[in-house]
Amino acid sequence: SIAAMLAFGSAQAQTMDKGAYKDAKTRISADFKTDKAACDSLVKNAKDVCQAQAKAKDKVALAEAQFAYSGKPADQNKVMKVKAETTYAVAKEKCDDLAGNAKDVCVKEAKAVETKS
């Protein structure tokens, strides 16, 4: 689960072993398939937002697992970058429910949050 991955990312005393890393990747892949399938019953932008959230969760979990496995500062930086990028992608998708100036403002605000992150 994501909670387990977050625990690895926040309390990085030691790296996970190769077996645990492989298991984490398998679990993340299964979670992604389940999350994506849950979007199938939705329509229009609600489905797009759901799929963006599933992709974001998957990308973040994979980056966190990689960092938990390697312990490398570069992988820790990647986690932060992936979180910022995926937060933006989901926020931008949510903006599609808006039109005109409201949509433009929404996209600009989402981009500002990504840049700040």
Buried (B, 14 or more C-beta within 10 A) or exposed (E): EEEEBBEBBEEEEEBBEEEBBEEBBEBBEEBBEEBBEEBEEEEEBEEBBBBBBBBBBBBBBBBBBBBBBBBEEEBBEBBEEBBBBBBBBBBBBBBBBBEEEEBEEBBEEBEEEBEEE
